[in-house]
Amino acid sequence: MADNERNTLKWASIPLMIPYLLKGYETPREKLRAAIFSQPMQATQKYDGTNVGKDENGIMYGRNLLISDSAGNYQKTSLAGVKALNVKTLKTTLCKQIDLQEDKIDCFNLYGELMCNKGLYNYATDKLAETHQIFGAMIRPANAGVVQEIADKLGAGKFACVIRSDKDDEEEEPSSADAPASCIMLFLNAALKTLVTEAGYPTVPIAGYYDCFYDLVQANYDWMENGRGEGLVIITPALGSNCVVSKWKNGTEASSNNMTHLEDILKAIDEDKDKTIFGEDTEKAKDLFNKMIVVAKSKKINGALPGAPKPKAAPAKKGPVVFSEEKTAEYAEAIKSALTKFDHQDTFFAKGMKGVDEYAALIAKECLSDITIEAGDADGLKDHNAYITGIVKEMFVAFKRAGAKK
């Protein structure tokens, strides 16, 4: 693979949902009403990382360029999860499942979100940092004659996909200008999630399946308004060979285009005295678009505005560190060995608490010869020091009691 070789099978750009939904609401109005109140759809959570793909030949793909085989990191983030993917086996399983000859797919590029932004949302607490979360695939057919066959078989197999060409990329983020014509974009739905999770790989979460867009907004309004994640990727319908995909975000990435469309449709509803746009669903439509305006204005992240001072909580009283039985035994051996490396404990304990702290620091450092703590694991090192300090303090108490009995 040549250095700086371009990615010609990028994850295709996804348009913003609001302009896509509302840009032609005047004609035909029946289509808009159906899109909001009649069409089933699904949503997945959109993670905020960087797109990284891997194909069945082991080639790794960054957003614009291929990633060197020798690279251990991308965007300062470990590629271990990407390198662990066996895409060839996944492709074989998929083809068997939909009764498709493998050689009809020239390249199967499995994409996921490389979680390089560990400080965002709940990524740290959910231990998502540096993982690779699958969200779809780009498929390059062997030739033009099999494009529709592949899409049809995927749809019949309850997968969700759409045929794409470079002419489709006229949206907000023209990130796939180099994508060859007639690629197939495969989305994460129940069928793909089952395939990937059974292989042992993680995926972005599916937020839910809904009878219509109105239900989707009601179900996810609080999550979106409070900025619990970057947004949602919406797929209509949830399966088939001709799905439509768009993304819904809140106001952290402000778009005047969004607000203009929402304000225009609300104004049109107010002026529509005969209710020709939404009929009996007019009040529900008003509620829907007002909620979407709140979301479009919201700049909250995890329920709070960026930069807002966090309420000070009283420091929690932390109890003694408790390890598993196996780890406790491991520490017992390490401490036993470390005690032989220094003057007798009584020499330190005769100095009082100053000696206790000095002795505990020496023992803790020496134990690292036998106890492994990963580099950068600040919490692990803190627990290590606290545990050994606790053991040394127990020894000091015993020392004091023995002295009192004399």
HUNOR-V688124 format. One record per residue. RES is the residue in one small letter. SS is DSSP state (@ for helix, = for strand, . for the rest). D_FIRST is the distance of its C-alpha to the first C-alpha in whole Angstrom. Layout:
res=RES ss=SS d_first=D_FIRST
res=RES ss=SS d_first=D_FIRST
//
This chain:
res=m ss=. d_first=0
res=a ss=. d_first=4
res=d ss=. d_first=7
res=n ss=. d_first=9
res=e ss=. d_first=7
res=r ss== d_first=10
res=n ss=. d_first=11
res=t ss=. d_first=13
res=l ss=. d_first=15
res=k ss=. d_first=17
res=w ss=. d_first=20
res=a ss=. d_first=23
res=s ss=. d_first=25
res=i ss=. d_first=28
res=p ss== d_first=32
res=l ss== d_first=34
res=m ss=@ d_first=37
res=i ss=@ d_first=40
res=p ss=@ d_first=40
res=y ss=@ d_first=38
res=l ss=@ d_first=41
res=l ss=@ d_first=44
res=k ss=. d_first=43
res=g ss=. d_first=45
res=y ss=. d_first=48
res=e ss=. d_first=51
res=t ss=. d_first=50
res=p ss=. d_first=50
res=r ss=@ d_first=51
res=e ss=@ d_first=51
res=k ss=@ d_first=48
res=l ss=@ d_first=47
res=r ss=@ d_first=50
res=a ss=@ d_first=48
res=a ss=@ d_first=45
res=i ss=@ d_first=47
res=f ss=@ d_first=49
res=s ss=. d_first=48
res=q ss=. d_first=45
res=p ss=. d_first=43
res=m ss== d_first=40
res=q ss== d_first=38
res=a ss== d_first=36
res=t ss== d_first=33
res=q ss== d_first=33
res=k ss== d_first=31
res=y ss=. d_first=29
res=d ss=. d_first=28
res=g ss=. d_first=25
res=t ss== d_first=21
res=n ss== d_first=19
res=v ss== d_first=17
res=g ss== d_first=15
res=k ss== d_first=14
res=d ss== d_first=13
res=e ss=. d_first=15
res=n ss=. d_first=12
res=g ss=. d_first=11
res=i ss=. d_first=9
res=m ss== d_first=10
res=y ss== d_first=11
res=g ss=. d_first=14
res=r ss=. d_first=16
res=n ss=. d_first=15
res=l ss== d_first=11
res=l ss== d_first=8
res=i ss== d_first=9
res=s ss=. d_first=7
res=d ss=. d_first=8
res=s ss=. d_first=11
res=a ss=. d_first=12
res=g ss=. d_first=16
res=n ss== d_first=17
res=y ss== d_first=16
res=q ss=. d_first=19
res=k ss=. d_first=21
res=t ss== d_first=21
res=s ss== d_first=20
res=l ss=. d_first=17
res=a ss=@ d_first=20
res=g ss=@ d_first=21
res=v ss=@ d_first=17
res=k ss=@ d_first=16
res=a ss=. d_first=20
res=l ss=. d_first=19
res=n ss=. d_first=19
res=v ss=@ d_first=18
res=k ss=@ d_first=19
res=t ss=@ d_first=22
res=l ss=@ d_first=23
res=k ss=@ d_first=22
res=t ss=@ d_first=24
res=t ss=@ d_first=27
res=l ss=@ d_first=27
res=c ss=@ d_first=27
res=k ss=@ d_first=30
res=q ss=@ d_first=32
res=i ss=. d_first=32
res=d ss=. d_first=32
res=l ss=. d_first=29
res=q ss=. d_first=27
res=e ss=@ d_first=23
res=d ss=@ d_first=22
res=k ss=@ d_first=24
res=i ss== d_first=21
res=d ss== d_first=17
res=c ss== d_first=16
res=f ss== d_first=17
res=n ss== d_first=16
res=l ss== d_first=18
res=y ss== d_first=19
res=g ss== d_first=21
res=e ss== d_first=23
res=l ss== d_first=21
res=m ss=. d_first=25
res=c ss=. d_first=24
res=n ss=. d_first=28
res=k ss=. d_first=30
res=g ss=. d_first=33
res=l ss=. d_first=34
res=y ss=. d_first=36
res=n ss=. d_first=37
res=y ss=. d_first=33
res=a ss=. d_first=34
res=t ss=. d_first=37
res=d ss=. d_first=35
res=k ss=. d_first=33
res=l ss=. d_first=30
res=a ss=. d_first=28
res=e ss=. d_first=25
res=t ss=. d_first=25
res=h ss== d_first=22
res=q ss== d_first=25
res=i ss== d_first=24
res=f ss== d_first=25
res=g ss== d_first=24
res=a ss== d_first=21
res=m ss== d_first=20
res=i ss== d_first=20
res=r ss== d_first=19
res=p ss== d_first=21
res=a ss=. d_first=21
res=n ss=. d_first=23
res=a ss=@ d_first=26
res=g ss=@ d_first=29
res=v ss=@ d_first=28
res=v ss=@ d_first=27
res=q ss=@ d_first=31
res=e ss=@ d_first=31
res=i ss=@ d_first=28
res=a ss=@ d_first=30
res=d ss=@ d_first=33
res=k ss=@ d_first=32
res=l ss=@ d_first=31
res=g ss=@ d_first=34
res=a ss=@ d_first=36
res=g ss=. d_first=34
res=k ss=. d_first=35
res=f ss=. d_first=32
res=a ss== d_first=32
res=c ss== d_first=29
res=v ss== d_first=29
res=i ss== d_first=28
res=r ss== d_first=26
res=s ss=. d_first=25
res=d ss=@ d_first=24
res=k ss=@ d_first=28
res=d ss=@ d_first=29
res=d ss=. d_first=27
res=e ss=. d_first=30
res=e ss=. d_first=31
res=e ss=. d_first=31
res=e ss=. d_first=27
res=p ss=. d_first=25
res=s ss=. d_first=22
res=s ss=. d_first=20
res=a ss=. d_first=21
res=d ss=. d_first=18
res=a ss=. d_first=18
res=p ss=. d_first=19
res=a ss=. d_first=23
res=s ss=. d_first=24
res=c ss== d_first=22
res=i ss== d_first=24
res=m ss== d_first=24
res=l ss== d_first=26
res=f ss== d_first=28
res=l ss=. d_first=29
res=n ss=. d_first=32
res=a ss=@ d_first=35
res=a ss=@ d_first=33
res=l ss=@ d_first=29
res=k ss=@ d_first=30
res=t ss=@ d_first=32
res=l ss=@ d_first=29
res=v ss=@ d_first=27
res=t ss=@ d_first=30
res=e ss=@ d_first=31
res=a ss=. d_first=27
res=g ss=. d_first=28
res=y ss=. d_first=26
res=p ss=. d_first=28
res=t ss== d_first=28
res=v ss=. d_first=29
res=p ss=. d_first=33
res=i ss== d_first=35
res=a ss== d_first=38
res=g ss== d_first=40
res=y ss== d_first=41
res=y ss== d_first=44
res=d ss=. d_first=46
res=c ss=. d_first=46
res=f ss=@ d_first=44
res=y ss=@ d_first=48
res=d ss=@ d_first=47
res=l ss=@ d_first=44
res=v ss=@ d_first=45
res=q ss=@ d_first=48
res=a ss=@ d_first=46
res=n ss=@ d_first=43
res=y ss=@ d_first=46
res=d ss=@ d_first=46
res=w ss=@ d_first=43
res=m ss=@ d_first=42
res=e ss=@ d_first=44
res=n ss=. d_first=44
res=g ss=. d_first=40
res=r ss=. d_first=39
res=g ss=. d_first=36
res=e ss=. d_first=34
res=g ss== d_first=35
res=l ss== d_first=35
res=v ss== d_first=33
res=i ss== d_first=35
res=i ss== d_first=35
res=t ss== d_first=37
res=p ss=. d_first=38
res=a ss=. d_first=37
res=l ss=. d_first=36
res=g ss== d_first=35
res=s ss=. d_first=33
res=n ss=. d_first=34
res=c ss=. d_first=34
res=v ss== d_first=34
res=v ss== d_first=32
res=s ss== d_first=33
res=k ss== d_first=33
res=w ss== d_first=37
res=k ss=. d_first=37
res=n ss=. d_first=40
res=g ss=@ d_first=41
res=t ss=@ d_first=38
res=e ss=@ d_first=36
res=a ss=. d_first=39
res=s ss=. d_first=39
res=s ss=@ d_first=42
res=n ss=@ d_first=41
res=n ss=@ d_first=42
res=m ss=@ d_first=45
res=t ss=@ d_first=46
res=h ss=@ d_first=46
res=l ss=@ d_first=47
res=e ss=@ d_first=50
res=d ss=@ d_first=51
res=i ss=@ d_first=51
res=l ss=@ d_first=53
res=k ss=@ d_first=55
res=a ss=@ d_first=55
res=i ss=@ d_first=56
res=d ss=@ d_first=59
res=e ss=@ d_first=60
res=d ss=. d_first=60
res=k ss=. d_first=64
res=d ss=. d_first=64
res=k ss=. d_first=60
res=t ss=. d_first=59
res=i ss=. d_first=55
res=f ss=. d_first=55
res=g ss=@ d_first=59
res=e ss=@ d_first=60
res=d ss=@ d_first=56
res=t ss=@ d_first=57
res=e ss=@ d_first=58
res=k ss=@ d_first=55
res=a ss=@ d_first=53
res=k ss=@ d_first=54
res=d ss=@ d_first=54
res=l ss=@ d_first=50
res=f ss=@ d_first=49
res=n ss=@ d_first=51
res=k ss=@ d_first=49
res=m ss=@ d_first=46
res=i ss=@ d_first=47
res=v ss=@ d_first=48
res=v ss=@ d_first=44
res=a ss=@ d_first=43
res=k ss=@ d_first=45
res=s ss=. d_first=44
res=k ss=. d_first=42
res=k ss== d_first=43
res=i ss== d_first=40
res=n ss=. d_first=42
res=g ss=. d_first=45
res=a ss== d_first=46
res=l ss== d_first=45
res=p ss=. d_first=42
res=g ss=. d_first=44
res=a ss=. d_first=47
res=p ss=. d_first=49
res=k ss=. d_first=49
res=p ss=. d_first=52
res=k ss=. d_first=53
res=a ss=. d_first=53
res=a ss=. d_first=56
res=p ss=. d_first=54
res=a ss=. d_first=53
res=k ss=. d_first=55
res=k ss=. d_first=53
res=g ss=. d_first=54
res=p ss=. d_first=53
res=v ss=. d_first=50
res=v ss=. d_first=50
res=f ss=. d_first=47
res=s ss=. d_first=47
res=e ss=@ d_first=49
res=e ss=@ d_first=46
res=k ss=@ d_first=45
res=t ss=@ d_first=49
res=a ss=@ d_first=49
res=e ss=@ d_first=46
res=y ss=@ d_first=48
res=a ss=@ d_first=51
res=e ss=@ d_first=50
res=a ss=@ d_first=48
res=i ss=@ d_first=51
res=k ss=@ d_first=53
res=s ss=@ d_first=51
res=a ss=@ d_first=51
res=l ss=@ d_first=54
res=t ss=. d_first=55
res=k ss=. d_first=53
res=f ss=. d_first=56
res=d ss=. d_first=59
res=h ss=. d_first=61
res=q ss=@ d_first=61
res=d ss=@ d_first=65
res=t ss=@ d_first=64
res=f ss=@ d_first=61
res=f ss=@ d_first=64
res=a ss=. d_first=67
res=k ss=. d_first=65
res=g ss=. d_first=65
res=m ss=@ d_first=62
res=k ss=@ d_first=60
res=g ss=@ d_first=60
res=v ss=@ d_first=59
res=d ss=@ d_first=56
res=e ss=@ d_first=55
res=y ss=@ d_first=55
res=a ss=@ d_first=53
res=a ss=@ d_first=50
res=l ss=@ d_first=51
res=i ss=@ d_first=50
res=a ss=@ d_first=48
res=k ss=@ d_first=45
res=e ss=@ d_first=46
res=c ss=@ d_first=45
res=l ss=. d_first=42
res=s ss=. d_first=42
res=d ss=. d_first=42
res=i ss=. d_first=41
res=t ss=. d_first=37
res=i ss=. d_first=37
res=e ss=. d_first=33
res=a ss=. d_first=32
res=g ss=. d_first=33
res=d ss=. d_first=35
res=a ss=@ d_first=38
res=d ss=@ d_first=40
res=g ss=@ d_first=40
res=l ss=@ d_first=41
res=k ss=@ d_first=44
res=d ss=@ d_first=45
res=h ss=@ d_first=45
res=n ss=@ d_first=47
res=a ss=@ d_first=49
res=y ss=@ d_first=50
res=i ss=@ d_first=51
res=t ss=@ d_first=53
res=g ss=@ d_first=55
res=i ss=@ d_first=55
res=v ss=@ d_first=57
res=k ss=@ d_first=59
res=e ss=@ d_first=60
res=m ss=@ d_first=61
res=f ss=@ d_first=63
res=v ss=@ d_first=65
res=a ss=@ d_first=66
res=f ss=@ d_first=67
res=k ss=@ d_first=69
res=r ss=@ d_first=71
res=a ss=@ d_first=71
res=g ss=@ d_first=73
res=a ss=@ d_first=75
res=k ss=@ d_first=77
res=k ss=. d_first=78
//
